[in-house]
Amino acid sequence: MDQPKEISYSGYLQLDRILQAQQPLSSAHDEMLFIIQHQTSELWMKLAIHELNASCRLIAADELQPAFKTLSRVSRILEQLNSAWDVLRTMTPSEYTQFRGLLGQSSGLQSWQYRMIEFLVGNKNAATIHIQARDNTVVERLEAVRRAPSIYDLTLRLLHRRGLGIDQAVIERDVSVSHVAHDSVVNAWLAVYQNPVRFWELYELAEKLVDFEDYFRRWRFNHVTTVERIIGFKRGTGGSSGVSYLRKMLDVVLFPELWQVRTQL
């Protein structure tokens, strides 16, 4: 294979573009921290989307072993995202107020990549897409993901293919809205957990999904805690209710039957 005549570490990674992408609006020391924390989080989310898309394709194709690898990687990505909050929490309220007023209406709620992750894993709140109304390309991408089966929808179809008695209403439901817990799904997971040797692949897949949601819950919790620590109960820069809104998100359950079945075992 022909090799490029010249390639460098900096050129391959396009470091010039990346390292020049931090443009503080103030002279406040901590604004650089704020920018880099959010930029790196978006990069990790880009990789999470890449891996979740791969996981969806693999589960749909009954290729569970490589799906375990991609799902494990997503959990490790969420670990990195959780660690990022630890760094941001070193910024105090008085330090944030030095530049917060310059942020205008920009807000983390406008992160379309975060919204895409939510849709990929099944939290399909169509009303949130309006936040991206000015970018038709992003709206189209989000709508396409919202209308496609989530990773949990694909998992339930897999359980059905493996003969675990998922109700047809679950299989044929409108996947553009969030899944609602169903008794047939609880019973299917109960069969898997009661006989892990027989259903080992499904058992392992269940635990990978629980791992994901565990880390995702921590990410949400760390988010709300960091926001409350830095701005208290002020409204968010984008007009949201801030901490109150974020606390509501803590109640969202992505894979409800996987948590319910633990009570029945």
Protein Blocks (a to p, Z undefined) as FASTA:
>chain_A
ZZdfbdcfklmnommmmmmmpccfbfbfklmmmmmmmmmmmmmmmmmmmmmmmmmmmmmn
opaklmmmmmmmmmmmmmmmmmmmmmmmmpcfklmmmmmmmnmmacfklmmklmmmmmmn
opacfklmmmmmmmmklmmmmmmmmmpccfklmmmmmmmmnonopafklmmmcfkbccdd
dfklmmmmmmmmmmmmlmmmmmmmmmmmmmmmmmmmmmmmmmmmmmmmmnomaccfkopa
hjmmmmmmmmpcfblmlmmmmmmZZ
